[in-house]
Amino acid sequence: VKANREELSPQQIQQARQMGIESVIDRNRARQDAEDLYKAGAGKFGTDEKTFNAIFARR
C-alpha cells in the first residue's frame, strides 16, 4: 500500500549517495513542518492530530 507521500526515486538515492543527503532534503519544507508540528502540539493546549497525521503520512 502506497500512501500519498513523496518517496525518493532511485535517481535521488544515487544522487544522495554521491553528493550527500543535503542534495535531496528541502530544508525550507523541513523547517515549515517543524513549525507546524510545534504549533499543533507543544505550542498550544492539547494537540492537533490532523496536522501531525498529515505531515507524518506525507514525509
N, C-alpha and C positions, 0 to 999 in steps of 0.2 A: 504494500500500500504506500503510495507516494502522496505526501501532503502537498499543499500549496506553499512550497518554500523553494528558495534558491539553493541549489547544490552546486558544488564545484564540478566543472566539466573535466574530462581527462586532460585537456589542454591547460586548464587553470592549475591543476595539480602538478603537471610537469613544470609550468611556469613558477609555481611556488617552490618547487624543489631547486630550480636553477637560480632564481632571483631572490628567494626568501619569501616568507609568508606575507610580508608587508605588501607584496605585489598584488595580492588578491583580497586584502582587507580594506573595507571602506571605513576609515576612521570617523568620518562625519556621521555615518549611519550608526556606528557603534556608540558614539557619544550621544546621539539623539535617543537611541534605545536606552542607554543608561539613565538619561534624564527622565524619560517616560516611565521607566521602572521605579525610579525614586519617587516621582510624583504619585504613582499608583500604589506605592507601598509605604516606605518609611516617611515620606513627605506628607502624609495625611493620616487621619484617623481611620482605621480599618484598611482594607486593601481593595483594589480594583482588579479582580481576577480576569476580567475581559482583556485588559491591557497586557497582563502577564502572559495569558494564553496566546494572544495574537503575536507577541514578539517571539516567544519561545517556539511556537509552531512554525514560524516562517524562517527562522535562522538556524 
